[in-house]
């Protein structure tokens, strides 16, 4: 499968005119516009039990499923979903209700623009477990265009935002072809963003399994044999790649790379790191004249990574291989740590876009190719809340939950400098002063009793506890 970089995939024309490229040429046939629902069931009530999987663990999990459940034959191997901006709040806010859904054979990483233009699209409204079918578009051109990326769908003015493509397999939980009770494996999920007349590739989201049933149903018992490979589906996890894209568009790398990595660390002394998420959001939101949250609702992003602690290479550097759920690997290397008051400063070399630029290979092969030896591995679940001050300095509060293969865990809160929203290059003194003030603020926050300042790095902790 061809790997598409973050270069634009040029579509035939603006999204509102895409259907005009669907001519009868032996491959595609112009479809007529249909206003009636495309499914006899106008409303579907469905419960979904989801688990995320790392790509390197996928084959073992799928083998367990193949041995026990019959596969449901489908005409198409993929689903494509178009999400829109919130029609009232506008961009960059996301509309979580209205979507277009198509069943197709598009490649997740390199969707054919002509095929995309000619697909049938179901118009759906989704609210938790309730999915309502509202009609069908014979092609994207069947939606009236009112400007670049602006469509009128069922009398609603919508702005196209993202395109998600998932390659899927389906297995019957009861009965050979009973679609109502099924287990779905998303083998690959990729996200693209509509920009002008093209698509920008935002990255891969990794595999997932879902039990889809009318009433809540747990995962099949046999999957407990692979329990260590099944991870929680994070809240709003599908927004991660989009939110990362938003942050990169707002904060220039040149505004922070000259200073190295600057952070304050706290151990979460009571409870779990995630228990601090709502208190942190409330604390920042209660001071709108001081803090500006940098993301639209839900104003944070959730992320899961697997980190492989290594030895070798540069002996003066702490080297870690970062593995995304989609199986892309990169190196994070930190050295020359020093202290300026409570702030830790390190020279850090890392990919800021592993979801796109990382090498899709096993961590073992990746380590061998970089003359590194794997010592220990841990999974890190993160909730990140980016914000900026009135002077333009931007920071991120990150809640980290880490667990290694022996179930040793570490919960931390980190305050990290992430750049400047105006693109200027601030001097170190200004950033350190702001971080000192923020540290004081955190020590007086309502959740301060849950935090304890620390200098412990994750690399040091997990290399010692392997």
N, C-alpha and C positions, 0 to 999 in steps of 0.2 A: 504494500500500500504506500502510495506516495505521501511523504511528509510535507505538509504545507507550513512554511514559516509565517511570521506575522505580516507578511506582505499582503496587500489587498487582493482578494479574489474578485476580478472584475465581472459584474453581472451585465446582462445585455443592455439594460437601461435602468432608470430609476425604478424603485420597487413597484410603484403604482402602474408601470407599463410593462412589467415582466411578462404578463400573459400574452402580449402581442408577438413574442418570439415563438410561441407554440404553434407552428404551422404543420400541416400534414406533409411530412417528409419521409414517411415509412417508419420513423422512430416515435414521433409524437403526433397526436391528433388533437386539434383544437376542441376543447370541451365546452359545452354550453353552460350558461349560468343556471344554477338550480337554487331556489330559495327554500325548499322544504328541508327538514332535517334529514341527514343521511343515514340515520340509524333508527329502527323502529322503537328502540327504547330512548325516549327523550330525556329521561332522568335516570342516572345510574348511581346507586349508593354502594360504595366500596371501601372496605378497610384495607389498609396497606401496612404491612410490617416489613421494615427495610433494614438492610445491613450493607455496609460498605466493605469492600475487599481490596487488598493490594493486588496489583496485576501479577506480581511474582507468586502469589498464593492461589490465583484463580483456577489453574488447571486441576489442583487437588480438590477444590470445592466442587467444580463442575463434574469431575469424575464421580464423586459421591452422589450427585443428583442424577447423572445419566444411568447409574447402576440401579436406581430405585424408582424413578419416575418416568413415564412415557412422555416423549416430546410431542408437543402440539405443532402440527404443520401449519405454517403461515405462508400466505402468498408472497409477502415481502419480509425482508430481514431487518428493516430499520424503521424507526419512527423519527419524524422531524417535527419540531415544535417551535413556533414563533411566539415570543413574548413581546409585550409592548410597554411603552412608558405609561405611567399613570396619567390618565386623560385629564385629571383635575390638577394634580401637582406639577405635571410636566416632567421633562427630563431633569435630572437622571433617575427620578423615582420610578420604581417598577410596578406595573399593574399585575397583581397576583391573581386576578380573576379571569380576565379574558385571554384566550390563547387560540392559535390556529394549530391544528394537529393533522399530520399526514402520515400515511403508511406507505413506505417507499423502499428503494434500494440505494439510497444515497450513501456514499462513503463518508464516515464521520469526519475524517481529516481533510478530505478534498472533495466537497460536494460539487457535482457538475452544475454550473449555473443554469444551463438550458433545461436540465431535468427539474431543477428547483422551481423554475418558472412555470412548468406545466403540470405540477402535481395538483391533485384534488386536496383541498384543505377543509377540514371540519372546523366549524366555528363552535367553540366550547366556552362555557363558564364553569369554573371550578371553585368550590368553597368547601375546604376540608374534605369530608368523605363524599360530598355531593357533586356530581358532574352532570351538567345540563348541556344537551346538544341544541344549538340554535340555528343550524343551517350548514350549507356547504358552498365553497367557492370552487368552480371548475378549474380555476388557475388564479394566481395572484392578480392577474389583470382584471379579474371579475370584481375586484374591490375598487371602487372609484377613487382615483388619486386626486388629492387636493394640494399636492406639493411634494417635494422630495421626501420619500419615506412616510408621507402622511396618507392614510387610507380612511375611507368611510366603510365600515363593516356593520351591517344591520343598524344603520342610522347613527352609529357612534364614530366619532373622529378619533383615530388611533395613530400613534407613531411607532413604527417597527423599531424594536430594540435589539433583541438577541435571537439567534437561531441555535437550537440544541438538537443534535443528531445522536441517536443511540442505536447501536447494533444490538439486537436482542434475540434471545432464545426463550421459548416458553415450554413449561412442563405441567402436566395435569396432576393435580393433587388427588382428585377423585374422578375416575372415569377418563377414558382415552382422550376425548376431545371436549371436556367440560371446561369452557373458558371462564366460567364464573368462579371456579376455585383453581387457581393456577399459581405456579412459582415462576417468576420471570427473572432471567439473568441478563443484565445489561453488560455485555462483553466489553463494550467500549462506548464512552460518552464524550462528546466534544462540543465545545461552545464557540460560536462565532458571533460577531456584532455587526449589525447593519450600519454602515457609514457611507453616506452619499449614495453612489450607485454600486457599491461593492460590499464585500464581507471581509472583516478582519478576524483572523483566527486568534482566539483568546486562550486556548489550551484544552487539555483533556481532564476529565473529572474522575477517571478511574472506574473500575467495575462496581456493580451493585447487584444484590439479589433482593427481590420483593415477593412476599406472599400477598396475593390479591384475592380477597374473598368478600362476600356480602357482609359477614359478621367477623369480628376480630378473631384471628387465629394465629397461634404461635408458629414459629418455624418448625418444620418437621423434626422429629426426635433424632433422626440419623445425622442431622447437621451438627449435633452436639459433639460429634467426633472431630469436627473441624472448628470448634468454638474459638480457638485462639486466632483463627484467620478471619473471623467475622467481627466487624467493628460497628459501633453505633453510627447511625446516620445522623450527622450533625444538623442542628437547626439552621435553616437557611443556607445549608452547605452548597446548594446549587448556585448561590450568588457570589461565591468566592472569586471566581475568575473575572466576573464582571466588575466586582468591587476593586479588585487589584488593578484592573484596567483604568478605572476611574482615578485611583490614587496616583498611578503613573502619569496620567494626563494632568494632574494638578500639581505634582511635586517633581521638579526636575532633579535628576540624579546629581547634577553638578552642584546643587545647593547643599549637599551633605557629604559627598564622597571625599572632599578635601580634609574633613575632620576625623575620619575614621569612625569606629563604632563607639557611641556614647550611651551608657545605660546605667540605671539604678536597679538593683535586684532586691526583692523581698521574698522571704519564705512565707507561704500561707500556713500559719501556725495552727489554725483551727478550720476544720471542714475541708471542702474541695475548692480548687481555684475557681471553678465555674459558679460557685455560690456567690462570688463577688461580682458577677457580670451586671446584674440589675442594679446593685448598689453603686457600682462605678458609673454606669450610665446615668443614674439619678443624680449622683454627685456632680458630674460634668454638666448635665442638663439644667441643674438648679442655678448655675452661674453663667447665664448667657452673655453677660458683658465681659466675662473673662475667657470663656472657652467657646469655640465653635466646632461642633462635630462635623467631620469631613465626609461622611457617607449618608445617603438617604436611608429611610427606614429599611431594616431595623437598626441601622447606625453602627453595626459591628459586623465582622466577618469571622466565620469559623473555618478552621483548617486542620487537617490531619497530615502528618508526615511520619516517616520512619527514619530514624537517625542511626547510622552505623559508626560507632566510635572506633577510630583507627590509630595505629602506630605505624611509624616508618616515614619515608619522605623527608621533609624538613623536621628535624628533631626538636627545633625550637618552636614549632607551631603545633597547636591542637587541631588535628584534622578530623573532620566528620563527613561522611557521605550522606547526603540528603536524598531520600527516596520518596517520590510522590506516589499517591495511590495508583496513578496511571502507569507507573513503572519507569519514570524518568529519573535519572540520577545526576547529581552535581556534587562538587566538593565545596565545603565551607572550611576555611582555614583561618585561625585566629592566633596572633602572637603579639609580643611586645606590649603586654598589658601593664598599665600604670594607673595610679589613682590621683584624682584631683578632688580632694574632699571625699564625699561619698560616691562620686561618679567614677565608674570604671570606663577607661578608654583603651581600646584595642585596635590594632590593625587587622581588619577583617577582609578577606577575599571570598566573595560568595556570588552566586548567580541570583539576581533579583527577578528572574523569570524562568525558573526551572520547569514550570508547567509547559513551556514552549521550547526552550533551548536545551533542556536536559537530555542526556543520552538514554535512549530506551534500551536498557540491557540490565542483566542481573547485577545486584550490588557486589557479588563476589567477583564477577568478571570486570566490573568497573574498578574495584579495588586493585586487582592484579594489574590492570592497565596503567595505574597511577603509582605502582610500587608501594601500596599500602597493605597493612594486615588488619583484618577485621578482629576487633576485640570483644565488643558487646553491641547490642542493638536495643533501642527503645522506641516505642511509639509515643509521639507527642501530639496531644490534642490542644489546640489553641483557640482562644477567642480574643480578637484584636479590636480595639476601639481607638481609631485615629482621630486626632483633634488638633486644632491650632490655637495659638494665642492671638491677641489683637495685633501684636507686632509682626505676625506672619510666621513665627517659628512653629513648626509642626512636630508633634510627638505622638507616641502610640503607647497605650497601656495594654499589655498582653498578659492574659491569664493562661498559664502553661500547666498541663497535666501530663506527666511523663511516667511511663511504666516499662520496665525491661522484661526480658524473657523469664526472669526468676521472680517476677511480680514485685520487685523493688520499685517504689514510686517516689516522685518528687513533684511537689506543687509549688509554683512560684508566680509572683506578679512582677513584671518588668516594665519600667518606664524607659522608653528609647526615643532618642532624637531621630526624626525621619526626614528632615529637610525644611524648606522654606517655601511657602505657597506663592510668593511673588517671584521666585527664581533667583533671588539674591544669594550671595554666599556670605552667611553670617560668620563673625569671628568666634573663636573658641570661648572667649571670655563671656560674650553675650549668652551663648548657649548654656554654659556652666551656671551662670547666674540664674537663668530661667529654671534650670533643673533643680537648683538648690531651693528656689521658691516652691516649685512643685512638690519637692520632697517634704517641705514643711507643711504644705497643704494636705498631702496624703497622711502625714502623722496626726493631723487634726480631723481627718474625715470620719464619718460615722462608722466606717468599717476598719478603722486603724487598729483595733484590738485583734484583728485577724492576721495582721502583718508583722513580720520581724525582719529588719534589715539583714542582708546576708551578702557574702562575697563568693558563695559557692557557685561554681559553674556546672552546667549539666555534663560537660565533657569530663571534668574531674570526678564528679559524683559517680557517673556510670562506668568510667574506666576502672574505678576502684572497687566497684561492687559487682563486677562481672563474675 
